[in-house]
Amino acid sequence: MCMNKKVSVIVPVYNLESYIERCLDSLLMQDYDDLEIILVNDGSTDKSLEIIEKYAQQSESIIVINQKNSGVSSARNAGIEKATGFFIAFVDGDDYVDSDFISTLVEGFENGAELSMVGYRIIKSDGICQETDDNTLRKSFSPVDLLDRIYDKKLYLGFSVNKCFLKDIIRTYNIKFDGSVKVLEDLLFCIEYISHIQTGYYHSASKYSYCMRA
């Protein structure tokens, strides 16, 4: 069964003192027990490091990595290297997730998938919330289907933050985020990962809150 296997959640942190507590509170409220939260401080110049170190002192599930500013791809790669979980998920530090975000993702693997995806909501700076789907779709996809629909505006297959990956596949094929790419680095990571799997599973319920900032 997948439900008793550890999930490593990797969170890049750069100058997020106004947002990171909300993100961490949502991760600490997960209804999934076996969780490792890896916070990668990417050379923040505000109070972000102080905040996440305080959280790490209060929770054994939190690990802090401190590195000089190298970009979000480098931060995510550092988290992958540190991860001890069977699964790997990514969350951006200025976003937050529902309490069943991880458990819903892990459930996708019970269907034999090697990639699990959920829907998410976009929260705009004016407070308007836009759901990405109707929360009713449950579907398995072949790699060809996944790559065909990589730009689908309902599935958002090119983003890493609404997905859960198998660590063994990432490590076996040395899949990394490309630090030389400044836009859509998630897309390249997902395409490479999908090229090494047989099945992906999508649950359209919006479990991830993506917060747009000016």
C-alpha positions as CSV (number, residue, x, y, z in Angstrom):
1,M,0.0,0.0,0.0
2,C,1.2,3.5,-0.8
3,M,-0.5,5.3,2.1
4,N,2.2,4.3,4.6
5,K,5.1,5.6,2.6
6,K,7.0,8.8,3.3
7,V,6.4,11.9,1.2
8,S,9.2,14.5,0.9
9,V,7.7,18.0,0.3
10,I,10.3,20.4,-1.1
11,V,9.7,24.1,-0.6
12,P,12.1,26.7,-2.1
13,V,12.2,29.8,0.1
14,Y,13.5,33.2,-1.1
15,N,12.4,36.4,0.7
16,L,9.0,35.1,1.7
17,E,8.7,36.4,5.2
18,S,5.1,37.6,4.5
19,Y,3.9,34.2,3.1
20,I,6.0,31.3,4.4
21,E,4.1,30.9,7.7
22,R,0.8,30.4,5.9
23,C,2.4,27.8,3.6
24,L,4.1,25.9,6.5
25,D,0.9,26.0,8.6
26,S,-1.0,24.3,5.8
27,L,1.7,21.6,5.4
28,L,1.8,20.9,9.1
29,M,-2.0,20.4,9.0
30,Q,-1.9,17.6,6.5
31,D,-3.9,14.5,7.3
32,Y,-1.1,12.4,5.9
33,D,1.2,11.3,8.8
34,D,4.5,10.3,7.2
35,L,5.7,13.6,5.9
36,E,9.1,15.2,5.5
37,I,9.1,19.0,4.8
38,I,12.4,20.2,3.3
39,L,12.8,24.0,3.3
40,V,15.5,25.3,1.1
41,N,16.5,28.9,2.0
42,D,17.9,30.3,-1.2
43,G,19.9,33.2,0.2
44,S,17.0,35.2,1.6
45,T,17.8,38.7,2.8
46,D,14.7,39.2,4.8
47,K,13.5,37.2,7.9
48,S,12.6,34.1,6.0
49,L,15.5,32.0,7.4
50,E,14.7,33.1,10.9
51,I,11.1,32.1,10.5
52,I,11.7,28.6,9.0
53,E,14.4,27.8,11.6
54,K,11.8,28.6,14.3
55,Y,9.4,26.2,12.6
56,A,12.1,23.5,12.4
57,Q,12.7,23.8,16.1
58,Q,9.0,23.1,16.7
59,S,8.5,20.2,14.3
60,E,10.7,17.2,13.7
61,S,9.2,16.8,10.3
62,I,10.9,20.0,9.0
63,I,14.4,20.1,7.6
64,V,16.1,23.4,6.7
65,I,18.8,23.7,4.0
66,N,20.6,27.0,3.8
67,Q,22.4,27.9,0.5
68,K,23.6,31.1,-1.2
69,N,21.2,32.5,-3.7
70,S,21.2,30.2,-6.8
71,G,17.6,30.3,-8.0
72,V,14.5,28.2,-7.6
73,S,15.8,25.3,-9.8
74,S,18.9,24.9,-7.6
75,A,16.8,25.0,-4.5
76,R,14.5,22.3,-5.7
77,N,17.5,20.2,-6.8
78,A,19.1,20.6,-3.4
79,G,15.8,19.4,-1.9
80,I,15.7,16.3,-4.2
81,E,19.3,15.4,-3.0
82,K,18.2,15.6,0.6
83,A,14.9,13.8,0.3
84,T,14.4,10.5,2.0
85,G,10.8,9.9,1.1
86,F,9.4,7.3,-1.3
87,F,7.5,10.2,-3.0
88,I,8.5,13.7,-3.8
89,A,6.2,16.7,-4.0
90,F,6.9,20.4,-4.5
91,V,5.1,23.4,-3.0
92,D,6.0,27.1,-3.5
93,G,6.6,29.0,-0.3
94,D,4.1,31.8,-1.2
95,D,1.3,29.3,-1.9
96,Y,-0.7,27.0,0.5
97,V,-2.5,23.7,0.3
98,D,-5.6,21.9,1.6
99,S,-5.3,19.5,4.5
100,D,-5.8,16.5,2.2
101,F,-3.4,17.7,-0.5
102,I,-0.8,15.0,0.1
103,S,-3.2,12.2,0.9
104,T,-5.2,12.9,-2.3
105,L,-1.9,12.8,-4.3
106,V,-0.8,9.6,-2.7
107,E,-4.2,8.0,-3.4
108,G,-3.4,8.4,-7.1
109,F,-0.6,5.9,-6.9
110,E,-3.0,3.2,-5.6
111,N,-4.3,3.1,-9.2
112,G,-0.9,1.9,-10.4
113,A,0.2,5.3,-11.6
114,E,3.8,6.6,-11.5
115,L,2.8,10.3,-11.5
116,S,-0.2,11.7,-9.5
117,M,-1.8,15.1,-10.2
118,V,-4.5,17.2,-8.6
119,G,-6.3,20.3,-9.6
120,Y,-5.7,23.7,-8.1
121,R,-7.2,27.1,-7.6
122,I,-5.7,30.4,-8.7
123,I,-6.1,33.2,-6.2
124,K,-5.5,36.6,-7.7
125,S,-4.1,39.6,-6.0
126,D,-7.5,41.2,-5.9
127,G,-8.8,38.2,-3.9
128,I,-10.7,36.6,-6.8
129,C,-10.5,32.8,-6.8
130,Q,-10.6,30.8,-10.0
131,E,-11.0,27.0,-9.9
132,T,-9.1,25.0,-12.6
133,D,-11.7,22.4,-12.9
134,D,-15.1,21.1,-11.7
135,N,-13.6,18.7,-9.2
136,T,-15.3,15.6,-10.7
137,L,-12.7,14.2,-13.1
138,R,-10.7,11.1,-12.2
139,K,-8.7,9.7,-15.0
140,S,-5.5,7.7,-15.9
141,F,-3.3,9.0,-18.7
142,S,-0.7,7.3,-20.8
143,P,2.6,9.2,-21.4
144,V,1.5,10.1,-24.9
145,D,-1.8,11.5,-23.5
146,L,0.1,13.4,-20.9
147,L,2.6,15.0,-23.4
148,D,-0.3,15.7,-25.8
149,R,-2.1,17.7,-23.1
150,I,0.9,19.3,-21.5
151,Y,-0.6,22.8,-22.1
152,D,-4.1,21.8,-21.2
153,K,-5.5,24.8,-19.2
154,K,-7.5,22.5,-16.9
155,L,-4.8,19.9,-16.1
156,Y,-1.8,22.3,-16.0
157,L,0.5,19.4,-16.6
158,G,3.6,21.6,-17.0
159,F,3.7,22.7,-13.4
160,S,5.5,20.7,-10.7
161,V,3.5,22.0,-7.7
162,N,0.2,20.1,-8.3
163,K,2.0,16.7,-8.6
164,C,3.7,13.9,-6.7
165,F,6.6,12.0,-8.2
166,L,8.4,8.7,-7.4
167,K,11.8,9.5,-6.0
168,D,13.3,6.3,-7.6
169,I,12.4,7.5,-11.1
170,I,13.9,10.9,-10.4
171,R,17.1,9.5,-9.0
172,T,17.4,6.6,-11.5
173,Y,17.3,8.9,-14.5
174,N,19.0,11.8,-12.8
175,I,16.1,14.2,-13.5
176,K,16.8,17.7,-12.4
177,F,15.5,21.2,-12.8
178,D,17.7,23.2,-15.3
179,G,19.1,26.3,-13.6
180,S,19.9,27.9,-16.9
181,V,16.2,28.1,-17.8
182,K,14.4,31.0,-16.2
183,V,10.9,30.4,-17.5
184,L,8.9,27.1,-17.6
185,E,11.7,25.1,-15.9
186,D,8.8,23.0,-14.4
187,L,7.7,22.1,-17.8
188,L,11.0,20.6,-18.8
189,F,11.3,18.6,-15.6
190,C,7.8,17.2,-16.1
191,I,8.4,16.3,-19.7
192,E,11.5,14.4,-18.8
193,Y,9.8,12.6,-16.0
194,I,6.8,11.7,-18.1
195,S,9.1,10.2,-20.7
196,H,10.2,7.5,-18.2
197,I,6.7,6.4,-16.9
198,Q,3.8,4.3,-18.2
199,T,0.8,5.9,-16.4
200,G,-0.2,9.1,-14.8
201,Y,-3.3,9.7,-12.7
202,Y,-5.3,13.0,-12.4
203,H,-7.8,13.9,-9.7
204,S,-9.4,17.2,-10.6
205,A,-10.3,18.4,-7.1
206,S,-8.5,21.7,-6.4
207,K,-6.2,21.0,-3.5
208,Y,-3.5,23.5,-4.2
209,S,-3.9,27.3,-3.9
210,Y,-1.6,29.1,-6.3
211,C,-1.4,32.8,-5.2
212,M,-0.6,35.3,-7.9
213,R,1.5,38.2,-6.8
214,A,2.3,41.4,-8.5
